[in-house]
């Protein structure tokens, strides 16, 4: 997860790059799971320890085809943006930030 300001910096840098480049604006140094995100949000909402897991069947019933997307492990790297554009977003502790939002 990357802050909107860092994504804006990436867009500006990409505008000056040769046409046809494809860049991923991600922080590939951390990859929290959906469970970790749910736990952090439950803390922020004053409901710690209330996040729980459900089966894929239950997820399919709740979220339809989106459930499959949540279950996939889809790593994306920002190596091209770093290498070609010099893009270097500041590191963040996303889970800590989510846990304190409210």
C-alpha angles and dihedrals in degrees: 000000000000130000115252091242091059091049088052089053089051092051091051091049092047091053088064094047125096114276117269099038119137119204132182115218098206139125099236093179091082132030113183116197122238087252092055091048092049091049092050092049091048089055091050090051092052092251104108118179093021099107112107140177126244132195121262088250091056090045090051090052092048102039106018115208090350088073090071091054091052090052097051123098102222111170115194125188130211093204093118093051091048095046101039101032104025089238112169115169116199114259116253137187096232096179092053090048092050091048092056099044113096 
